[in-house]
């Protein structure tokens, strides 16, 4: 369960980090100003939609950190990864976290194809369409 008081402190920390007022922060994530005010005051709990909007608008915010304070903020943009190189020699290189995830999403979406479409009707019947 989310601790409202701690969540509001972390949300305030995000706003301070980006130097945003409650109204400018609300505008950036696409919610009403009163939503920010109510969450910061502890009156309302954040909805899943609210949390997802924060995460999509501010990629440096980590989900687990925002929800329960575990992890870090801001998330470091680079990960150190050891990669085998030659005769068991390891090379350390930096890779952007976000671009790696986006690249994976792009690769998997190209491989997916529709096998079957099923339409269910209110009377319980259905039609199935398959590509051969």
C-alpha positions in Angstrom: 0.0 0.0 0.0 1.2 3.5 -0.8 2.0 5.8 2.1 0.4 9.1 1.0 2.7 11.3 3.0 5.8 9.7 1.7 4.5 9.6 -1.9 3.7 13.3 -1.7 7.2 14.0 -0.5 8.7 12.1 -3.4 6.3 13.9 -5.8 7.4 17.2 -4.4 11.1 16.1 -4.8 10.4 15.4 -8.5 8.7 18.8 -8.9 11.7 20.6 -7.2 14.2 18.6 -9.3 12.6 19.9 -12.5 11.9 23.3 -11.0 8.2 23.0 -11.7 5.3 24.6 -9.9 2.2 22.5 -9.2 0.4 24.1 -12.2 3.2 23.6 -14.6 3.8 20.1 -13.5 0.1 19.3 -13.9 0.1 20.8 -17.4 3.2 18.7 -18.4 1.6 15.4 -17.3 -1.9 16.3 -18.4 -3.9 16.4 -15.2 -5.8 19.2 -13.5 -3.9 21.4 -11.1 -6.3 20.4 -8.3 -5.1 16.8 -8.7 -1.6 17.8 -7.8 -2.7 19.9 -4.9 -4.9 17.1 -3.5 -2.1 14.5 -3.7 0.5 16.9 -2.2 -1.8 17.7 0.7 -2.6 14.0 1.3 -6.3 14.4 0.6 -6.2 12.0 -2.4 -4.2 9.0 -3.2 -2.5 8.9 -6.7 -4.3 6.9 -9.3 -2.5 4.4 -11.6 -3.2 6.8 -14.5 -1.6 9.6 -12.6 1.5 7.6 -11.8 1.8 6.4 -15.4 1.5 10.0 -16.6 4.4 11.1 -14.3 6.5 8.2 -15.5 5.9 8.8 -19.2 6.5 12.6 -18.9 9.6 12.3 -16.7 11.7 9.2 -17.7 14.2 9.8 -14.9 11.6 8.9 -12.4 11.6 5.2 -11.4 8.3 3.5 -10.7 9.4 1.7 -7.5 11.1 4.8 -6.2 7.9 6.9 -6.8 5.6 4.3 -5.2 7.6 3.1 -2.2 10.9 5.0 -2.1 13.0 2.0 -3.1 15.5 2.7 -5.8 16.9 6.1 -6.8 15.9 9.4 -8.3 17.0 10.6 -10.8 17.7 7.3 -12.6 21.1 7.3 -14.0 20.9 7.4 -17.8 23.8 5.0 -18.4 24.4 1.5 -17.2 27.8 -0.1 -16.9 27.7 -3.4 -18.6 30.5 -5.9 -18.9 30.6 -7.5 -22.4 32.8 -10.5 -23.3 35.5 -9.3 -25.7 38.0 -11.6 -27.4 39.8 -14.2 -25.2 37.8 -13.8 -22.0 38.8 -10.1 -21.8 35.9 -8.0 -20.7 35.2 -4.5 -22.1 33.1 -2.1 -20.1 30.9 0.2 -22.0 28.0 2.5 -21.2 24.6 2.0 -22.8 21.6 4.2 -22.5 18.8 2.4 -20.6 15.8 4.0 -22.3 17.1 3.5 -25.9 17.8 -0.1 -25.2 14.2 -0.7 -24.0 12.8 1.2 -27.0 15.0 -0.8 -29.4 13.7 -4.1 -27.9 10.1 -2.9 -28.3 10.8 -2.0 -31.9 12.3 -5.4 -32.7 9.5 -7.4 -31.1 6.7 -5.4 -32.8 8.1 -6.3 -36.3 8.1 -10.0 -35.5 4.5 -10.1 -34.4 1.8 -11.1 -36.9 -1.9 -11.6 -36.5 -2.9 -15.3 -36.6 -6.6 -15.1 -35.8 -9.3 -12.5 -35.1 -12.3 -13.6 -33.1 -15.5 -11.5 -32.9 -17.9 -12.3 -30.1 -21.6 -11.3 -30.4 -24.0 -10.5 -27.5 -26.0 -13.6 -28.1 -23.0 -15.8 -27.3 -22.1 -16.7 -30.9 -18.8 -15.8 -32.5 -16.9 -15.7 -35.8 -13.3 -16.6 -36.2 -11.1 -15.3 -39.0 -7.8 -17.0 -39.7 -5.1 -16.2 -42.3 -3.8 -19.2 -44.2 
